[in-house]
Amino acid sequence: MEAKGFTQDGTVDLQGRPVLSSKTGKWKACAFLVGYEAFERMAFYGIQSNLVNYLTSQLHEDTVSSVRNVNNWSASLKFMKPTCTNGICSKTSTSQIAFFYSSLYIIAIGAGGTKPNISTFGADQFDDFNPYEKNLKVSFFNWWMFSSFIGALCATLGLVYIQENLGWGLGYGIPTAGLLFSLVIFYIGSPIYRHKIRKTKSPARDLIRVPIAAFRNRKIQLPDNPSELHEFDTQDYIRSGKRQVVHSPAFRCLDKAAIKHGNGGDSKPPCTVTQVEGTKLVLGMALVWLVTLIPSTIWAQINTLFVKQGTTLDRSLSPSFRIPAASLGSFVTLSMLLSVPMYDRYFVPFMRRRTGNPRGITMLQRLGVGFVIQVMAIAIAYAVEVRRMHVIRVQHISGPKQIVPMSIFWLLPQYVLLGVADVFNAIGLLEFFYDQSPEDMQSLGTTFFTSGIGVGNFLNSFLVTLVDKVTGRNGEKGWIGDNLNDCHLDYYYGFLMVISILNLGAFFWASSRYVYKRETKEVNEGCVEMETKALDTSLGLHA
């Protein structure tokens, strides 16, 4: 029950005092966080978007190495770049490489520290116990990612052009200033932020305790009725301000951790059903996480091979202006920026009337739509590359710097489709992992999201290296090479299309077995009702 206008979810200010609902949180607090996200993403994408070209043109790395190094993841100090005389450049020294990659990985470490937490912190600005604020929260992740897309658009349109035409020092100096400004914005909003207090010492320890207890009781038969498993009374959860998670049929072997009279002879009480269900949720999310790695690998092409592919095509918009190849990535962002409002304002209300789901469709349905669109995008990329190779053969092009008489805008459909797909799968994944995480472990959920992107990039790096070594051995023409006019990039795209289709089947299988989290919550001063966190009692993709 709300007392004297304070929030009902136990959030506090920096001094640990309860906060007033009317003066803190909600979108007025998120406005500062959204501003931070826009400038931080502008800085990040300002470096990432054109990094593959920087590595090949400034550090003189080969194509495979540059793609690998971009995935595994500043520039204005002249003594830290190789010197060039009459177009002939010296090899990059060890100290120059060490300085560059040290700077790059410091950025990666910083992003790794903020990304799993900043979106969770933003979502925590809405009180789940307040029906009005809970309704506002439904759209939070859509508009959170919208701000991220704004930053990416500024990077791919403005910063990429500055890097290639006005200098890499200025092009990387602006992102540095953007990062500083993002910190200023973040700290200005400090007085109205809400902070959640962790109610347990270490909620993650249940992830270890539950499997151990289940293994200890492995020879004991489970009761036929789940209500016979150990669980606190619902009123205990209400008094402690925590949420009780309802038993689910998934991963039944773990239920043995909640057997009331188990083996072991120790004085520790058995795990509660809520603790067991928290572990089940993490395992279920891990299964979904695995089938997001291939889509992350497809996404990695935007800033790597798609860019190198674009440099071989006709980029002239006028006799005096050529569009930077990396700027085509702005169409990914533009399609996102157009799709997010359409999704939130039109698609969701339209589907809500038909399904009764406040989100329009379930979170896994949203992911499925995004993955299907992504398969279409890589199929188009394959078809366009087949067309490019045909033009190369007809025009007898073989030199690495020869321009293929084919407009760079042939690549536009694959960029646009990947942008639309991201509205479904990227935002959907962030929302899914946050929503389905056990209580007090939402940062773990968003870590699933960010780590999936990172592992997907490493996977792409591994695939590029492996394919290059396997297809280029014994002096044969490899699928990926320094000279994209004399290789078989179309074969590699075809390979990505095949594994994407196989992964889509794996996703359908995993989602059909996923059971959404169901909780009890306090209503009307102690009365209890059931709440399904997915806002849907069905399994997987079924509405």
C-alpha positions as a printed Julia matrix, in Angstrom:
543×3 Matrix{Float64}:
  0.0     0.0     0.0
  1.32    3.45   -0.89
  2.16    5.51    2.21
  2.37    9.32    2.12
  3.12    9.29   -1.61
  6.24    7.12   -1.36
  7.03    4.47   -3.95
  5.76    0.99   -3.14
  8.71   -1.01   -4.47
 11.1     0.08   -1.7
 13.3     2.33   -3.86
 15.38    4.99   -2.1
 17.55    8.01   -2.88
 21.34    8.2    -2.61
 21.1     8.65    1.17
 18.96    5.54    1.54
 15.74    7.46    2.31
 12.36    6.47    0.79
 11.53    8.54   -2.27
  8.32   10.31   -3.23
  6.6     8.85   -6.27
  5.59   12.26   -7.64
  9.07   13.81   -7.51
 11.34   11.0    -8.66
 11.71    8.35  -11.31
  9.43    7.74  -14.29
 10.23    9.39  -17.61
 11.54   12.62  -16.06
 14.42   10.61  -14.54
 14.77    8.47  -17.63
 15.17   11.63  -19.74
 18.65   12.11  -18.29
 19.48    8.44  -18.75
 18.2     8.54  -22.33
 20.38   11.58  -23.0
 23.37    9.76  -21.57
 22.64    6.72  -23.74
 22.35    8.79  -26.94
 25.73   10.49  -26.49
 27.47    7.35  -25.23
 26.21    5.33  -28.2
 27.24    8.11  -30.58
 30.77    7.84  -29.2
 30.81    4.04  -29.33
 29.42    3.74  -32.85
 31.56    6.65  -33.98
 34.53    4.38  -33.33
 33.01    1.04  -34.27
 31.23    1.94  -37.52
 34.36    2.82  -39.49
 36.93    0.9   -37.49
 37.45   -1.75  -40.17
 38.44    0.98  -42.65
 40.75    2.6   -40.11
 42.53   -0.7   -39.53
 43.04   -1.32  -43.25
 43.75    2.24  -44.42
 45.69    3.62  -41.43
 47.2     0.59  -39.69
 47.45   -1.36  -42.97
 45.99   -4.61  -41.73
 44.64   -7.21  -44.16
 40.89   -7.72  -44.53
 40.6   -10.87  -42.41
 42.7    -9.39  -39.59
 40.74   -6.13  -39.6
 37.4    -7.96  -39.5
 38.66  -10.17  -36.68
 40.01   -7.24  -34.67
 36.82   -5.2   -35.05
 34.82   -8.15  -33.8
 37.18   -8.76  -30.88
 36.75   -5.57  -29.49
 43.12    7.04  -30.06
 43.96    7.95  -33.36
 45.11   11.6   -33.39
 48.69   11.12  -32.17
 50.8    11.06  -35.32
 53.73    9.27  -33.72
 51.35    6.45  -32.92
 50.51    5.86  -36.6
 52.75    4.31  -39.29
 54.5     6.85  -41.5
 53.81    7.03  -45.23
 56.0     8.47  -47.99
 54.77    8.8   -51.57
 51.96    6.36  -50.88
 54.27    3.73  -49.41
 53.61    3.12  -45.7
 55.87    1.5   -43.16
 54.72   -1.44  -41.11
 52.93   -0.62  -37.88
 55.32   -0.95  -34.94
 54.64   -3.05  -31.88
 54.32    0.03  -29.66
 51.82    1.63  -32.04
 49.68   -1.52  -32.12
 49.9    -1.87  -28.32
 48.84    1.75  -27.77
 45.94    1.51  -30.2
 44.5    -1.75  -28.89
 45.0    -0.73  -25.28
 42.88    2.34  -25.96
 40.31    0.26  -27.82
 39.95   -2.32  -25.08
 39.71    0.32  -22.36
 36.6     1.52  -24.2
 35.35   -2.08  -24.37
 35.87   -2.56  -20.63
 34.03    0.66  -19.87
 31.12   -0.27  -22.11
 31.06   -3.72  -20.52
 30.64   -2.1   -17.12
 27.84    0.28  -18.07
 25.76   -1.59  -20.65
 24.47   -4.41  -18.38
 23.46   -1.87  -15.72
 22.3     1.37  -17.33
 19.17   -0.04  -19.02
 18.3    -1.96  -15.83
 18.71    1.24  -13.84
 16.39    2.99  -16.28
 13.72    0.3   -15.96
 13.99    0.53  -12.17
 12.7     4.11  -12.37
  9.2     2.66  -12.77
  7.36    1.2    -9.78
  6.01   -2.28  -10.62
  3.55   -2.01   -7.71
  1.99    1.13   -9.2
 -0.39    0.19  -12.06
  0.11    3.54  -13.8
  3.92    3.32  -13.73
  3.85   -0.36  -14.68
  1.88    0.57  -17.79
  4.47    3.24  -18.65
  7.22    0.65  -18.31
  5.78   -1.48  -21.14
  7.14    1.02  -23.67
 10.38    1.79  -21.85
 12.72   -0.49  -23.76
 11.32    0.64  -27.12
 12.18    4.26  -26.42
 15.4     3.41  -24.63
 16.7     1.74  -27.77
 15.29    4.64  -29.81
 17.74    6.96  -28.02
 20.53    4.5   -28.74
 19.59    4.57  -32.43
 19.74    8.39  -32.43
 23.35    8.23  -31.25
 24.18    5.59  -33.84
 22.65    7.72  -36.6
 24.79   10.73  -35.68
 27.84    8.46  -35.79
 27.16    6.77  -39.12
 26.07    9.94  -40.9
 28.29   12.63  -39.39
 31.33   11.1   -37.72
 32.1     8.63  -40.5
 32.19   11.47  -43.04
 34.44   13.54  -40.76
 36.84   10.61  -40.28
 37.26    9.97  -43.99
 37.29   13.58  -45.2
 38.47   15.84  -42.36
 40.77   13.48  -40.48
 40.71   10.57  -38.09
 41.95   12.69  -35.19
 38.91   14.97  -35.32
 36.67   12.02  -36.14
 37.73   10.25  -32.96
 38.07   13.45  -30.88
 34.35   14.22  -31.18
 33.32   10.85  -29.67
 35.68   11.59  -26.77
 33.9    14.87  -26.12
 30.57   13.06  -26.48
 31.51   10.62  -23.74
 32.43   13.46  -21.39
 29.14   15.23  -22.11
 27.19   12.01  -21.49
 28.69   11.81  -17.99
 27.62   15.39  -17.27
 24.05   14.59  -18.31
 24.01   11.45  -16.18
 25.17   13.22  -13.01
 22.73   16.13  -13.43
 19.85   13.7   -13.02
 21.17   12.19   -9.77
 18.71   13.97   -7.39
 15.64   12.36   -8.98
 16.94    8.84   -9.58
 15.44    5.92   -7.69
 17.73    3.2    -6.33
 16.74   -0.32   -5.43
 18.1    -1.95   -2.29
 19.17   -5.56   -2.67
 16.99   -7.58   -0.29
 19.33  -10.55   -0.05
 23.08  -10.74    0.45
 23.78  -12.59   -2.77
 20.82  -13.66   -4.91
 23.17  -15.36   -7.36
 24.22  -17.95   -4.75
 20.89  -19.74   -5.31
 22.2   -20.63   -8.76
 24.8   -22.8    -7.01
 22.81  -23.94   -3.99
 19.78  -25.24   -5.92
 21.64  -27.67   -8.24
 23.72  -28.96   -5.3
 20.62  -29.58   -3.19
 18.84  -31.22   -6.12
 21.81  -33.52   -6.72
 21.92  -34.42   -3.03
 18.24  -35.45   -3.19
 18.51  -37.12   -6.59
 17.39  -40.54   -5.28
 14.3   -39.19   -3.52
 11.03  -39.31   -5.4
  9.27  -36.03   -6.01
  5.79  -35.57   -4.52
  2.93  -35.77   -7.0
  1.6   -32.39   -5.88
  4.02  -29.41   -6.16
  2.27  -27.8    -3.18
  4.04  -30.37   -0.99
  7.4   -28.8    -1.84
  8.98  -26.35    0.6
  7.8   -22.77    0.27
  7.23  -19.81    2.58
  3.74  -18.58    3.22
  2.54  -15.94    0.78
  2.1   -13.46    3.61
  5.82  -13.79    4.41
  6.63  -12.54    0.92
  4.16   -9.7     1.26
  5.68   -8.57    4.57
  9.22   -8.73    3.19
  8.3    -6.86    0.01
  9.54   -9.72   -2.16
  7.74  -11.65   -4.87
  6.76  -15.27   -4.75
  7.34  -17.22   -7.98
  4.8   -19.92   -8.8
  5.93  -23.49   -9.53
  6.42  -24.43  -13.19
  6.86  -27.85  -14.85
 10.18  -26.92  -16.48
 13.45  -28.59  -15.35
 11.6   -30.9   -12.95
 14.85  -32.43  -11.7
 15.62  -29.17   -9.87
 12.4   -29.46   -7.85
 14.2   -32.01   -5.69
 16.05  -29.1    -4.08
 12.74  -28.1    -2.46
 11.88  -31.53   -1.01
 11.03  -30.92    2.64
 12.78  -33.97    4.05
 15.85  -34.4     1.9
 19.17  -36.12    2.31
 22.35  -34.63    3.65
 21.71  -34.49    7.37
 22.63  -30.8     7.56
 20.79  -28.13    9.48
 20.12  -25.98    6.43
 16.46  -25.81    5.4
 15.55  -26.95    1.88
 15.38  -24.44   -0.92
 12.05  -22.75   -1.48
 10.04  -23.16   -4.67
 10.76  -19.5    -5.43
 14.51  -20.11   -5.2
 14.23  -23.18   -7.43
 12.13  -21.29   -9.97
 14.75  -18.53  -10.06
 17.38  -21.07  -11.09
 14.99  -22.52  -13.67
 14.49  -19.05  -15.13
 18.22  -18.52  -15.55
 18.58  -21.91  -17.27
 15.67  -21.11  -19.58
 17.18  -17.73  -20.43
 20.53  -19.4   -21.1
 18.83  -21.68  -23.61
 17.29  -18.7   -25.4
 20.64  -16.88  -25.18
 22.37  -19.68  -27.09
 20.06  -19.29  -30.08
 20.72  -15.52  -30.21
 24.42  -15.95  -30.99
 24.0   -16.58  -34.73
 21.74  -13.5   -35.14
 24.45  -11.47  -33.36
 26.95  -12.88  -35.85
 24.77  -11.69  -38.74
 24.54   -8.25  -37.14
 28.34   -8.09  -36.97
 28.49   -7.99  -40.78
 27.15   -4.42  -40.77
 30.4    -2.96  -39.45
 32.77   -5.42  -41.12
 32.2    -7.22  -44.42
 29.27   -5.05  -45.5
 31.56   -2.01  -45.21
 34.4    -3.64  -47.14
 31.92   -4.8   -49.75
 30.65   -1.24  -50.11
 34.15    0.12  -50.77
 34.29   -1.91  -54.01
 31.08   -0.38  -55.4
 30.28    2.94  -57.07
 29.75    5.39  -54.2
 29.45    8.6   -56.25
 26.48   10.84  -55.53
 27.89   13.66  -57.65
 31.13   14.34  -59.53
 32.64   15.78  -56.35
 31.07   13.7   -53.57
 31.34   10.03  -52.67
 29.35    8.51  -49.82
 31.57    6.76  -47.23
 30.89    3.03  -47.31
 30.33    2.94  -43.55
 27.66    5.65  -43.82
 25.31    3.16  -45.41
 24.95    1.85  -41.88
 22.9     4.98  -41.19
 20.05    3.32  -43.1
 20.02    0.59  -40.45
 19.54    3.3   -37.85
 17.01    5.25  -39.93
 14.89    2.15  -40.42
 15.05    1.56  -36.66
 14.05    5.14  -35.87
 11.06    4.89  -38.21
 10.07    1.42  -37.04
 10.13    2.0   -33.27
  7.3     4.62  -33.22
  5.3     2.57  -35.74
  5.74   -0.54  -33.6
  4.84    1.21  -30.35
  2.0     3.41  -31.61
  0.38    1.25  -34.28
  1.51   -2.39  -34.23
  1.15   -2.94  -30.46
 -2.39   -1.44  -30.17
 -3.47   -3.33  -33.3
 -2.24   -6.68  -31.97
 -3.41   -5.91  -28.42
 -7.02   -5.76  -29.62
 -6.64   -9.22  -31.15
 -4.57  -11.03  -28.54
 -5.47   -9.28  -25.3
 -1.76   -9.08  -24.51
 -0.7    -5.58  -23.33
  2.5    -6.0   -25.36
  0.55   -6.99  -28.48
  2.51  -10.2   -28.92
  4.59  -12.23  -26.49
  8.27  -11.45  -26.13
  9.36  -14.68  -27.81
  6.98  -14.05  -30.69
  8.66  -10.68  -31.11
 12.07  -12.34  -31.23
 10.84  -14.88  -33.76
  9.6   -12.17  -36.13
 12.95  -10.4   -35.88
 14.94  -13.55  -36.6
 12.81  -14.34  -39.67
 13.39  -10.83  -41.05
 17.11  -11.24  -40.39
 17.2   -14.46  -42.42
 15.55  -12.54  -45.26
 18.23   -9.84  -44.96
 21.17  -12.24  -45.24
 19.44  -14.0   -48.15
 19.24  -10.65  -49.97
 22.88   -9.95  -49.09
 23.79  -13.26  -50.71
 21.77  -12.44  -53.84
 23.36   -8.98  -54.13
 26.85  -10.43  -53.79
 26.08  -12.99  -56.5
 25.05  -10.05  -58.7
 28.27   -8.18  -57.83
 30.4   -11.18  -58.75
 28.52  -11.47  -62.05
 29.31   -7.84  -62.9
 32.96   -8.43  -62.0
 33.17  -11.36  -64.42
 31.4    -9.5   -67.21
 33.57   -6.39  -66.79
 36.79   -8.45  -66.34
 37.59   -6.72  -63.05
 40.38   -8.21  -60.97
 42.32   -5.39  -59.24
 41.66   -4.77  -55.54
 41.13   -1.05  -56.06
 39.02   -1.28  -59.21
 35.49    0.0   -58.69
 32.67   -2.33  -59.7
 30.19   -0.44  -61.94
 27.32   -1.14  -59.59
 25.74    1.37  -57.22
 26.4     0.99  -53.51
 22.67    1.38  -53.0
 22.27   -2.24  -54.1
 23.25   -2.94  -50.49
 20.44   -0.77  -49.13
 17.76   -3.49  -48.74
 19.95   -5.67  -46.51
 20.76   -2.68  -44.28
 17.1    -1.63  -44.01
 15.87   -5.14  -43.24
 18.5    -5.61  -40.53
 17.33   -2.33  -38.99
 13.69   -3.46  -38.96
 14.73   -6.85  -37.59
 16.6    -5.14  -34.76
 13.43   -3.41  -33.59
 11.99   -6.86  -32.98
 14.96   -8.9   -31.79
 17.36   -6.42  -30.13
 14.71   -4.54  -28.16
 12.79   -7.76  -27.63
 15.87   -9.5   -26.22
 16.67   -6.66  -23.83
 13.1    -6.63  -22.55
 12.92  -10.43  -22.36
 16.09  -10.87  -20.32
 15.16   -8.03  -17.94
 11.57   -9.17  -17.47
 12.31  -12.86  -16.97
 15.24  -12.45  -14.56
 14.77  -13.53  -10.95
 14.12  -10.74   -8.46
 17.24   -8.7    -7.6
 19.05  -10.2   -10.6
 17.89   -7.93  -13.43
 21.49   -6.89  -14.13
 22.24  -10.55  -14.83
 19.44  -10.48  -17.38
 20.84   -7.5   -19.24
 24.26   -9.14  -19.03
 22.77  -11.98  -21.05
 21.82   -9.38  -23.67
 25.18   -7.62  -23.9
 27.24  -10.8   -23.64
 25.23  -12.31  -26.48
 26.32   -9.43  -28.71
 29.93   -9.84  -27.61
 30.03  -13.6   -28.03
 28.31  -13.22  -31.4
 31.12  -10.93  -32.51
 33.74  -13.39  -31.28
 31.88  -16.13  -33.13
 31.97  -14.06  -36.31
 35.69  -13.51  -35.8
 36.18  -17.26  -35.39
 34.1   -18.06  -38.49
 35.93  -15.51  -40.66
 39.33  -16.83  -39.57
 38.32  -20.48  -39.95
 36.7   -19.99  -43.36
 39.71  -18.03  -44.6
 42.14  -20.74  -43.5
 40.08  -23.65  -44.8
 39.1   -22.17  -48.17
 42.43  -20.46  -48.85
 44.76  -23.38  -48.14
 47.05  -24.86  -50.79
 47.06  -21.55  -52.63
 43.39  -21.78  -53.61
 41.14  -18.73  -53.96
 39.59  -18.14  -50.53
 36.06  -17.02  -49.8
 37.34  -13.93  -47.96
 40.48  -12.11  -49.04
 42.18   -8.74  -49.23
 40.91   -8.42  -52.8
 37.14   -8.71  -52.58
 37.02   -8.53  -56.38
 38.82  -11.85  -56.59
 37.3   -14.06  -53.91
 34.01  -15.78  -53.12
 32.28  -13.61  -50.54
 29.0   -14.88  -51.99
 29.84  -18.37  -50.71
 30.4   -16.98  -47.22
 27.07  -15.16  -47.25
 25.41  -18.36  -48.44
 27.03  -20.17  -45.52
 25.67  -17.55  -43.09
 22.21  -17.92  -44.62
 22.22  -21.69  -44.1
 23.3   -21.52  -40.45
 20.76  -18.74  -39.85
 17.95  -20.96  -41.12
 19.16  -23.84  -38.94
 19.38  -21.51  -35.95
 15.84  -20.31  -36.61
 14.66  -23.9   -36.26
 16.58  -24.18  -32.99
 14.93  -20.98  -31.75
 11.44  -22.33  -32.5
 12.31  -25.48  -30.55
 13.71  -23.57  -27.56
 10.86  -21.07  -27.43
  8.21  -23.81  -27.58
  9.64  -25.23  -24.34
 10.13  -21.97  -22.49
  7.79  -21.32  -19.57
  7.26  -17.67  -18.64
  7.73  -16.48  -15.07
  4.59  -16.31  -12.94
  4.53  -14.37   -9.71
  2.09  -13.49   -6.97
  1.73   -9.87   -6.01
  0.03   -7.9    -3.25
 -3.2    -6.12   -4.11
 -5.82   -4.44   -1.94
 -3.85   -4.62    1.3
 -2.74   -8.2     1.46
 -5.05   -9.89   -0.99
 -3.08  -11.86   -3.51
 -3.48  -12.3    -7.25
 -1.41  -14.11   -9.84
  0.74  -12.17  -12.29
  2.48  -13.6   -15.33
  5.56  -11.54  -16.08
  5.27  -12.18  -19.78
  1.66  -10.93  -19.54
  0.74  -14.2   -21.19
  0.16  -17.64  -19.67
  1.11  -19.51  -22.8
  4.33  -21.22  -23.73
  6.89  -19.91  -26.15
  5.6   -18.53  -29.43
  1.96  -19.36  -28.87
 -0.29  -16.4   -28.17
